[in-house]
Amino acid sequence: MNLTSFLSGDIAEESPTDGVTYHETNSIISQLSSFNLSGGTHLDYLTSWEEQQQRETGSCQDSILVRAIGSRRCADGGLGQRQGQGAGAGGMPRTKRRAPSSTNHHHHHHTAAEMAPSAHEEGMPRHPTKRLRHTGARRYTKTEDVSSASSFSQKRCVAWFREYTTPDDPDMLGPEGMEKFCEDIGVEPENVVMLVLAYKMNARQMGFFTLNEWLKGLSELQCDSMAKVQQKLEHLRNLLNEPHTFKGIYRYAYDFARDKDQRSMDMETARVMLQLLLGKHWALFAQFAQFLDQSKYKVINKDQWCNILEFSRTISHDLSNYDLDGAWPVMLDEFVEWLKGQRGEGVTSIETRGS
């Protein structure tokens, strides 16, 4: 049904209530009747029934037309009170586009707020406090990651150890792996700090680290990477300046360096180890090394080894506090006699000592 048909039907039920002339009303209807307002795709004209209704109703059409399309207001205001609230001068097609009236503006705004998607639905935090808590969680994760990276990991430590071993013997780091390890941390194999590191591991044999020894020492040092060991090198060197710790390292070095098939340390190895441990700290080391070269000794036992340290710590450079009747090993008595002879000083024969 088109608009004119609808209007004509309503006109039959309404009585004229305004002062709009018949000719004005007919003019409006004539213009509307030229089009098919029902939404079709072609022009259409009024049917004969519609024309008859148009003639019979007269001026009543105007009242119904005004109410339906909102283009005019009724003179007495009665119909306007029923239909005019919220209706604009532009008619029904403009209703969705016009601004809301002051009467229902608040209600319209409230409805829009209710219909809007929530912050949660849009993926945004509902409140600033929650946003801060969310940001803090991300920061905590990063901090935790960093803390995890800096803390000791046995898994990382084992994986690092395996970089220096072979598939045939994955739990033993041998001489070739030791050279690579020293190269990685930037230390020469003969550097004393390697002895201190071996002491921390309680390694049993020079040139070898077992997996258990590796884990023992590096767990104590909290090192599971090359960079971490490098950061600990100065700490390891400083342990040599602590008398009690140095004594433990010195005693440990004897069993660490000697051939495990022998009870004593061969002289060549003893010379190297003494140089490493006492060469820079004992004023008489050069003379003692020369004495060993000229002596009959081929090996050094552990008692001799331990007493050499005590001698270096307690006997002065001029030997003035050396007691021939003391409980020093014969090796050290012979060294004192040899050194005094080198200096041209009178000596007392060891054979006549105590006579």
Salt bridges, closest charged atoms under 4 A:
ASP10 OD2 - ARG67 NH2 3.71
GLU14 OE2 - ARG67 NH1 3.37
GLU114 OE2 - HIS110 NE2 2.44
ASP171 OD1 - ARG162 NH2 2.66
ASP184 OD2 - LYS180 NZ 3.36
GLU220 OE2 - LYS200 NZ 2.84
ASP224 OD2 - ARG156 NH2 2.92
ASP224 OD1 - LYS228 NZ 2.93
GLU234 OE1 - ARG237 NH1 3.79
ASP255 OD1 - ARG258 NE 3.15
ASP255 OD2 - LYS302 NZ 2.90
ASP293 OD1 - ARG271 NH1 2.08
GLU310 OE2 - LYS247 NZ 3.80
ASP333 OD2 - ARG353 NH1 2.38
